[in-house]
Amino acid sequence: MSETQATPSQGTGISGPASGDGLLRDVLRRSGAWPSVYAATALTAAVVELLLPAALGRAVDALVTPGGTLGTAFVTCAVLIAAVVACDAVAVLAAGAGSAQAARRLRRRVVRHVLVTGPGLSRHFSAGDLVTRAGANADETGTAPESVITAVALLVPAAGALVALALIDVRLAVAFAAGLAVIGLVLRAFLRETTSVSSGYQQAQSDLATRLVDALSGARTIAAAGTEDLETRRVLSPLPRLRRHGMALWRVNARAGVQAAIVVPMLEVTVLGVGGLLLSGGHLTAGELFAAARYTVLGAGLASALGHLNRLARARSAAGRLTALLGHTPPAYGDLRLPEDGPGGRLEFRGVGVRVDGRDALRDIDLDIPAGTAVAVVGRSGSGKSTLAAVAGRLADPDDGEVLLDGVPLRSLGHTALREAVAYAFERPVLFGTSVADAIAAGRPVTTRGEAAGGVREGRGASIVRAAAGAAAADSFIRRLPRGYDTALDEAPMSGGERQRIGLARAFAHGGRVLVLDDATSSLDTVTEHQVARALTGTLRGRTRLIVAHRAATAARADLVVWLEDGRVRGQDTHDALWHDPEYRSIFEVTAELSPDPLARCGDAP
């Protein structure tokens, strides 16, 4: 089983955009200093722009008034224009840096949440969907501070222009307010429609990413089967839906743009018409009419918020998707420790039941596995073997019942205590760290003190790494690498069997009481598997070993066999005792027919 797929089903979580508004507020609060800088410069620029029309109006009056002087008015206008340019320059820097910082912090939060919550998330979100949410959706949500601040900043010129027009003549303000109300209705409808359409667009993006991730994971199978064209069509099948939502977004933008293009000129013409009448009646000066015209243009700039509202709508939709992900609570851990006295590793399953996608993956599992026992879990595909392995070390929690380790419920154990006691090895292990030694140590302190033979690093933990690699039959091929144990992982090409051996070594180095091997020897050749089996029954005998087995020889080596069928325990005994049941033997028939190992055919232990 893949290390990244500890539970057997996947789905897609969808959430409405409104559910993400709380996350947007949280992003605003936690975005650092850059949004504050952007807000200060944007608001300063808005105030300066409000002062500019009055200064320009005085300059016009000075020009048309006999004997008027332009010097002071000119200097004032120049200073205000320079201030607007400076504020815009700083605002561009602050907006870009703030959005990048917000996206980075949010992405770290999402990735950490995914890793802390663990493989249980795979019941609700596919791998491609998780990548889309942690990547593109986090970026889109990170633009929220800039979009919100810009929208608020655009309200300042509109409100200021309304006040300024009222000070010039209240009739101008009334005409302007009527036009602003129409613009507000256009923007409100635009935000609502864009948010709704963006949600569908982002979901289509997620579906496309999910299909691509699935295809990449099976690239060799696709190439071998020659189904490239078929898979290409399958992967790209969400494109029509993506195009449909994209066209809908374009239509919403186009419609709002046309409406704004009609409303804004009508607003300007209306205010100028009223102003012209007032000028002809001697109620306005030429400079006041010019200032009124400038204020009208400035206030009508609220219609330019379409682009910012578009980004805000996408941010709301993306935040809703992230909220659906962050809403899955990570598993809670207790503070109990395991008893130190006596042999450790006793596993108890008490009425354990697990439901996946509405069906029972496990039902009424009652098992008592003594400490130090080697247990083979067998059964046909879909019988619940990997689910049992997942709940044995709390990679997943049962829906019913509980699992105990040495008398302590797994839910009550502290995180460190649990992970020190239980270790996993998988069919397709993911290796992390900078070197092969790091991949085995997996956080265990290893201090470099020169290189010994084969590049094994000496110091704390090095002997544990070497012993674990030896037990996993990995020591010999590791020493043949360019720098032995210190070889960088990206410079150490490994076969599937070699990666499995590294994964086994990692488990052997960490599982103090229980080792769970979920099909972890499937890629090993017969000789290597026998070497690992000898270690499991020899140097590792003091630990409880739960082995998901597909081969009769593996089951034969175990102290106890748990036979699962349809999520229930069909039988529990030694391999030899169960072998008399023809239905039990039928589980291994294909393996027995194909295996060159006579032990697999007869089911006898070596």
Buried (B, 14 or more C-beta within 10 A) or exposed (E): BBBEBBBBEBEBBBBBBEBBBEBBEBBBEBBEEBBBBBBBBBBBBBBBBBBBBBBBBBBBBBEEEEEEEEEEBEEBBEEBBEBBEBBEEBBEEBBEBBBBBBBEBBBEBBBEBBEEBBBBBBBBBBBBBBBBBBBBBBBBBBBBBBBBBBBEBBEBBBBBBBEBBBBBBEBBBBBBBEBBEBBEEBBEBBBEBBBBBBBBBBBBBBBBBBBBBBBEBBEEEBEEEEBEEEBEEEBEEBBEBBEBBBEBBEEBBEBBBEBBEEBBEEBBEBBBEBBEEBBEEEEBBBBBBBBBBBBBBBBBBBBEBBEBBBBBBBBBBBBBBBBBBBEBEBBEBBEBBBEEEEEBBBBBBBEBBBBBEEEBBBBBBEBEBEBBBBBBBBBEEBBBBBBBBBBBBBBBBBBBBBBBBBEBBBBBBBBEBBBBBBBBBBBBBEBEBEBBBBBBBBEBEBEEEEBEEBBBBBEEBBEBBBBBBBBBBBBEBBBEBEBBBBBBBEEBEBEEBBBBBBBBBBBBBBBBBBBBBBBBBBBBEBEBBBBBBBBBBEBBEEBBBBBBBBBBBBBBBBBBBBBBBBBBBBBBBBBEEBBEBEEBBEBBEEBBEEBEBEBBBEBBBE
